[in-house]
Amino acid sequence: MINIRKYQEKDKELLRDICIKTSRLPIETEDQRKYLTLMYNDYYTEVEGRNCFVAVDENDVAVGYILCAENFARYSKIFRKFYLPEIKKLGMNYYFMAIGEMAAHLLYSKKYPAHLHIDILDVCQGQGVGTRLMNELKNHLKSKNVPALMLSCGGDNTMAVKFYKKNSFKVVKNLAGSYIMGIDL
Ligand SMILES: CC(C)(COP(=O)(O)OP(=O)(O)OC[C@H]1O[C@@H](n2cnc3c(N)ncnc32)[C@H](O)[C@@H]1OP(=O)(O)O)[C@@H](O)C(=O)NCCC(=O)NCCS
């Protein structure tokens, strides 16, 4: 039995593990691990935990998450100041990957101020958990009058693209094989 609840501080390390385990990139080094968690976890859980939801098992152990930054301008300001410098320390290749992803979001952030990341452990995929997390986040953002939500996703991640389309996201732009997808709330 999987429940959906708000993020709690105790979830932080488990969410980092889920981020690593569900990555489509091979994670072989500590730097790769650090990059993924800096890029896709830490800002959201540390700064916007109130906008994050977690899927937990019957022992209240996290098996998946949806993390959200509500406003891109605010995210960008804080991320550039505190998180991007840490990514830069890992190497310029990581730095440019991060900048590239941020730039892609920036292009569409006026229409879609919020963005998300979602990951669910293999054993819990395909059972509606992602859809429940997505609905929880959409309702939460609607209650805060956030007008629209976006994400970026590898166009070759066909399962995820299918999932987002099923959850009413549209492809806004195909940027060299990476999709920007968005939804009006
Ligand atoms: C993508 C992801 C978040 C979807 O969550 P989920 O709980 O597995 O999805 P749901 O069970 O709610 O499925 C909803 C729809 O998504 C699609 N989908 C989900 N799992 C699928 C699978 N294994 N194969 C094909 N389509 C799938 C289907 O269209 C499904 O609808 P249907 O059951 O009526 O066919 C989850 O599978 C995941 O974390 N994957 C690995 C990490 C990842 O790719 N994250 C996104 C990075 S951009």
The ligand as a Tripos MOL2 file, in Angstrom:
@<TRIPOS>MOLECULE
LIG
   48    50     1     0     0
SMALL
NO_CHARGES

@<TRIPOS>ATOM
      1 C1          7.9850    8.0020  -15.4880 C.3       1 LIG1
      2 C2          7.4210    7.6340  -14.1130 C.3       1 LIG1
      3 C3          7.5270    8.8280  -13.1720 C.3       1 LIG1
      4 C4          5.9250    7.2720  -14.3110 C.3       1 LIG1
      5 O1          5.3730    6.9180  -13.0590 O.3       1 LIG1
      6 P1          4.5380    5.5640  -12.9090 P.3       1 LIG1
      7 O2          4.0230    5.4790  -11.5200 O.co2     1 LIG1
      8 O3          5.3980    4.4610  -13.3950 O.co2     1 LIG1
      9 O4          3.3490    5.8400  -13.9470 O.3       1 LIG1
     10 P2          1.8110    5.4240  -13.8020 P.3       1 LIG1
     11 O5          1.7000    4.0470  -13.2540 O.co2     1 LIG1
     12 O6          1.0790    6.4960  -13.0810 O.co2     1 LIG1
     13 O7          1.3980    5.3450  -15.3350 O.3       1 LIG1
     14 C5          0.7040    6.3200  -16.0470 C.3       1 LIG1
     15 C6          0.9480    6.1100  -17.5480 C.3       1 LIG1
     16 O8          2.3540    6.2680  -17.8440 O.3       1 LIG1
     17 C7          2.7140    5.3260  -18.8630 C.3       1 LIG1
     18 N1          3.6020    4.3190  -18.2790 N.ar      1 LIG1
     19 C8          3.9380    4.1420  -17.0020 C.ar      1 LIG1
     20 N2          4.7820    3.1110  -16.8540 N.ar      1 LIG1
     21 C9          4.9870    2.6270  -18.0820 C.ar      1 LIG1
     22 C10         5.7820    1.5720  -18.6000 C.ar      1 LIG1
     23 N3          6.5230    0.7760  -17.7980 N.pl3     1 LIG1
     24 N4          5.7780    1.3650  -19.9290 N.ar      1 LIG1
     25 C11         5.0280    2.1460  -20.7340 C.ar      1 LIG1
     26 N5          4.2530    3.1660  -20.3000 N.ar      1 LIG1
     27 C12         4.2310    3.4000  -18.9990 C.ar      1 LIG1
     28 C13         1.4460    4.6650  -19.3230 C.3       1 LIG1
     29 O9          0.8890    5.4750  -20.3340 O.3       1 LIG1
     30 C14         0.6030    4.7360  -18.0780 C.3       1 LIG1
     31 O10        -0.7520    4.6860  -18.3390 O.3       1 LIG1
     32 P3         -1.5200    3.2570  -18.4540 P.3       1 LIG1
     33 O11        -1.1810    2.5060  -17.2070 O.co2     1 LIG1
     34 O12        -2.9720    3.6220  -18.5450 O.co2     1 LIG1
     35 O13        -0.9690    2.6190  -19.6730 O.co2     1 LIG1
     36 C15         8.1480    6.4100  -13.4860 C.3       1 LIG1
     37 O14         7.9390    5.3050  -14.3080 O.3       1 LIG1
     38 C16         9.6380    6.6130  -13.2680 C.2       1 LIG1
     39 O15        10.0330    7.1200  -12.2310 O.2       1 LIG1
     40 N6         10.4920    6.2040  -14.2270 N.am      1 LIG1
     41 C17        11.9630    6.2240  -14.0870 C.3       1 LIG1
     42 C18        12.5450    7.5960  -13.8680 C.3       1 LIG1
     43 C19        12.1250    8.5810  -14.9300 C.2       1 LIG1
     44 O16        12.2040    8.3190  -16.1290 O.2       1 LIG1
     45 N7         11.6730    9.7730  -14.4710 N.am      1 LIG1
     46 C20        11.2860   10.8600  -15.3450 C.3       1 LIG1
     47 C21        12.4940   11.6170  -15.7970 C.3       1 LIG1
     48 S1         12.0690   12.9030  -16.9750 S.3       1 LIG1
@<TRIPOS>BOND
     1     1     2 1
     2     2     3 1
     3     2     4 1
     4     2    36 1
     5     4     5 1
     6     5     6 1
     7     6     7 2
     8     6     8 1
     9     6     9 1
    10     9    10 1
    11    10    11 2
    12    10    12 1
    13    10    13 1
    14    13    14 1
    15    14    15 1
    16    15    16 1
    17    15    30 1
    18    16    17 1
    19    17    18 1
    20    17    28 1
    21    18    19 ar
    22    18    27 ar
    23    19    20 ar
    24    20    21 ar
    25    21    22 ar
    26    21    27 ar
    27    22    23 1
    28    22    24 ar
    29    24    25 ar
    30    25    26 ar
    31    26    27 ar
    32    28    29 1
    33    28    30 1
    34    30    31 1
    35    31    32 1
    36    32    33 2
    37    32    34 1
    38    32    35 1
    39    36    37 1
    40    36    38 1
    41    38    39 2
    42    38    40 1
    43    40    41 1
    44    41    42 1
    45    42    43 1
    46    43    44 2
    47    43    45 1
    48    45    46 1
    49    46    47 1
    50    47    48 1
@<TRIPOS>SUBSTRUCTURE
     1 LIG1         1 GROUP 0 **** ****
